[in-house]
């Protein structure tokens, strides 16, 4: 029995969904309102954070631990390949998105627009949303800079770096907040990921009361 | 040539110093005022975050990437050993301290007392410091809970989980902010780590203009 505790617009939950599909691992999805700090959920992951992956008797939580666990347990489709240096670069980029992108963009733009709404913590703050949009453009430029020099974000191979970056952007894209037209290199890279079979289930997401933006499902956006 | 870009009270820089000493790897320390965003430093790590480890031609940044790099490049002294599940648990705890502890405690207590002072960004906020102290007690309880059930934080073996936790606490202990007397299990665990040879150089730290607390160097605190 494999189960992923997730929340629809949680970027890290989305990243694990993509990784599991890439590795062709079957699993069930379990929607968790993590902000409610349900006791049974805290017994799985005391930090109260998503995602949490249940794999038989194994309980694996936190994105970094899940990525590495999947790589060690299911190596047939590698998502962290290359030399020690190349692996370090992929891991640097995972940290970039889970830490820097998350602080700069998700902590402002995404949280203001979603978590605040779900938890009834008041209206979104327009200053925070504006700051998030400015930061997002800088991150899209950085993605463009990388993919002008490399085939994929982390190097020659499709990897967790692409997965975590695309997962973050897909959550924002659901809300229609990614200015693709001003970032052609990042757009071309995202289009390549969007057309992968592993991305398909994400594109079918339709959150009750929150319809996806027009370009979200569109492969030719 | 091996070099670690660090800042004295940066917990993650401290963690890499301990890990390098555990693995008996020689290196030079390079003090970096990361908040000044020096251009040459940003060319090493565009996120502007510490620590950054230079190992010959390899540039490795972000704590997660550095830990895994050291494990792959210098496996003689393992700091991430055990089954796939045990490794996942160590990695979960690394995330606990780099993310949750950092947000709950370092983001309030440590930053208010140090970075604000160094960068001249005004007086420390007493409300934030008070919140940090309350959160710190909860984290010390959690450490106590774990070491009552296991030999080391992550399981049977001394690991990166102990290193990152002790590194965070050592920075706070430098300031005299850890209420050891109310957390005997956590104190006993920290005393064991404090007496390891790898911890010695940290205990000799003496930051200009900021003397360590009385118990900082004391092995019998």
Interface residues (C-beta under 8 A of the other chain):
Chain A: X45 X46 X47 X49 X57 X58 X60 X61 X62 X63 X64 X65 X66 X68 X69 X72 X73 X84 X85 X87 X88 X89 X91 X92 X94 X95 X96 X99 X100 X142
Chain B: X45 X46 X47 X49 X57 X58 X60 X61 X62 X63 X64 X65 X66 X68 X69 X72 X73 X84 X85 X87 X88 X89 X91 X92 X94 X95 X96 X99 X100 X142
